[in-house]
Amino acid sequence: MTPPPRPDPVKPLGHTLIRLEEVASTNTLVLERPDWLADHGLVVLARHQTAGRGRLGRTFASLPGRQLLFSVVVHPRLRTEEVPVCSLVAGLAVAEALEVRLGLRPRLKWPNDVLLGGRKVCGILVEMRADEAGRPRLVIGIGINCQGDPADFPSDLAGVVTTLERETGAPVDSEGLLAEVLAALGRHLLRLEGGHKAAVLADWERRARLAGRRVRFATNQRTLEGVALGLTPEGFLRIATADGARHTHVSGDLEWL
């Protein structure tokens, strides 16, 4: 099946940047604005989120002025069944931007957490709607911990998160980082649309170092442990358990062991 065409000429990501001081959630706001959701490449940037959201209904802790918090609207020229790969692509784009801009060596955790030294520095939430013609419309929400120290976060997060300032020893140019992330995201989306999904997933796997990684995951109301084998062609995670079974992890919680 041929991917659906875009109704408009392709615009670069970030062609329109809406800056807000405070908002409940940039993703929620975009989803509530049909005119924004219809504008491929539009970006909403907030200094502070009072009700930021993460995957699986979790909240995203916000530190006013010390994080890069934004949502970008994407109209991928992909079939609906191919859209889940965009979640991995978002993490890949952030990791690549941190490498290019700051010389860091981030690792990726399925599906889209970005880690530095085993600690989370970026969270991503991808949400989809369809237009009247059934074409996918994505809102990709990204939150990067830029300034400050992990101790600034709530006590239950202090041991599992980090910041770019902590890792580099210097304040971070968040505007420059935003431009780098959008450029990388645009490049990888074009690769997907050009039929190079396998190469994109291979790039993701190299940064994740999945081979032999022990994981704990939930399936069929059970919690199991196993070894990550790699990605399926759709971008889902293949896991082997000790009883010889093979599982395809499509969604839900996942813990590195």
Residue pairs with C-beta under 8 A, 6 or more apart in sequence:
1 79
3 77
3 78
3 79
3 82
3 193
4 77
4 79
4 133
4 134
4 135
5 77
6 40
6 75
6 77
6 135
7 133
7 135
8 40
10 40
11 39
11 40
11 41
12 41
12 182
12 186
13 41
13 43
13 72
13 74
13 182
13 183
13 185
13 186
14 41
14 43
14 72
14 178
14 179
14 182
15 41
15 42
16 39
16 41
16 42
16 43
17 43
17 45
18 36
18 42
18 43
18 44
18 45
19 45
19 46
20 26
20 29
20 44
20 45
20 46
20 47
21 46
21 47
21 48
22 46
22 47
22 48
22 49
22 50
22 64
23 29
23 44
23 46
23 48
23 49
23 50
24 49
24 50
24 51
25 49
25 51
25 52
25 53
25 141
26 44
26 45
26 46
26 49
26 69
26 70
26 71
26 141
27 53
27 71
27 125
27 127
27 139
27 141
28 51
28 53
29 36
29 44
29 71
30 36
30 37
30 42
30 44
30 71
30 73
30 139
31 37
31 127
31 129
31 139
36 42
36 44
36 73
37 73
37 129
37 137
37 139
38 131
38 137
39 73
40 73
40 74
40 75
41 72
41 73
41 74
42 72
42 73
43 70
43 71
43 72
43 73
43 178
43 182
44 70
44 71
45 68
45 69
45 70
45 178
46 69
46 70
47 64
47 65
47 69
48 62
48 64
48 65
48 69
49 60
49 62
49 69
49 143
50 62
51 59
52 59
52 60
52 61
52 62
52 69
52 143
53 59
53 60
53 125
53 141
54 60
54 123
54 125
55 111
55 123
55 125
56 252
56 253
60 123
60 125
60 143
61 153
61 154
61 157
62 69
62 143
63 145
63 148
63 152
63 153
65 147
66 145
66 146
66 147
66 148
66 152
66 163
67 143
67 144
67 145
67 146
67 147
68 142
68 143
68 144
68 146
68 174
68 177
68 178
69 142
69 143
69 144
70 141
70 142
70 178
71 139
71 140
71 141
71 142
72 139
72 140
72 142
72 182
72 185
73 137
73 138
73 139
74 86
74 137
74 138
74 139
74 140
74 185
74 189
75 135
75 136
75 137
75 138
76 82
76 83
76 86
76 136
76 138
76 189
76 192
76 193
77 193
78 85
78 86
78 136
78 192
78 193
80 130
80 134
80 136
81 234
82 192
82 197
82 234
83 128
83 136
83 138
84 234
84 235
84 236
85 192
85 197
85 200
85 201
85 234
85 235
86 126
86 138
86 140
86 189
86 192
87 111
87 112
87 124
87 126
87 235
88 108
88 110
88 111
88 112
88 200
88 201
88 204
88 231
88 235
89 185
89 188
89 189
89 192
89 200
89 204
90 112
90 124
90 126
90 140
90 142
90 185
91 108
91 111
91 112
91 113
91 114
91 122
91 124
91 204
92 108
92 184
92 188
92 200
92 203
92 204
92 207
93 181
93 184
93 185
93 187
93 188
94 106
94 114
94 122
94 124
94 142
94 144
94 181
94 184
95 106
95 107
95 108
95 114
95 207
96 184
97 177
97 180
97 181
97 183
97 184
98 104
98 106
98 114
98 116
98 121
98 164
98 177
99 105
99 106
100 180
100 184
101 173
101 176
101 177
101 180
102 164
102 167
102 168
102 172
102 177
104 116
104 164
104 167
104 168
105 116
106 114
106 115
106 116
106 121
106 207
107 114
107 115
107 116
107 118
107 207
107 208
107 209
108 114
108 115
108 204
108 207
108 208
109 115
109 120
109 208
109 254
109 256
110 208
110 210
110 228
110 231
110 237
110 249
110 254
111 235
111 237
112 123
112 124
112 126
113 120
113 122
113 123
113 124
114 120
114 121
114 122
114 124
114 144
115 121
116 162
116 164
116 167
117 162
117 167
119 150
119 159
119 160
119 161
119 162
120 145
120 160
120 161
120 162
121 144
121 145
121 161
121 162
121 163
121 164
121 167
122 142
122 143
122 144
122 145
123 142
123 143
124 140
124 141
124 142
124 143
125 140
125 141
126 138
126 139
126 140
126 141
127 138
127 139
127 141
128 136
128 137
128 138
128 139
129 136
129 137
129 139
130 136
130 137
131 137
140 185
142 181
144 164
144 174
144 177
144 181
145 161
145 162
145 163
145 164
146 163
146 164
146 165
146 172
146 174
146 177
147 163
147 164
147 165
147 171
147 172
148 163
148 165
148 166
149 163
149 165
149 166
150 157
150 158
150 159
150 161
150 162
150 163
150 166
151 158
152 163
153 161
164 172
164 177
165 171
165 172
188 200
188 203
191 197
191 199
191 200
192 200
197 233
198 233
201 231
201 233
201 235
204 231
204 235
205 230
205 231
210 228
210 229
210 230
210 231
210 237
211 228
211 229
211 230
212 227
212 228
213 227
213 228
213 256
214 225
214 226
214 227
214 228
214 256
214 257
215 225
215 226
215 227
215 228
215 237
215 239
215 254
215 255
215 256
215 257
216 223
216 224
216 225
216 254
216 255
216 257
217 223
217 224
217 225
217 226
217 239
217 247
217 249
217 252
217 253
217 254
217 255
218 224
218 252
218 253
219 247
219 249
219 252
224 239
224 241
224 247
225 241
225 242
225 257
226 239
226 240
226 241
226 242
226 247
227 239
227 240
228 237
228 238
228 239
229 238
229 239
229 240
229 246
230 237
230 238
231 237
231 238
232 238
232 248
236 248
236 249
236 250
237 248
237 249
237 254
238 246
238 247
238 248
238 249
239 246
239 247
239 248
239 249
240 246
240 247
241 247
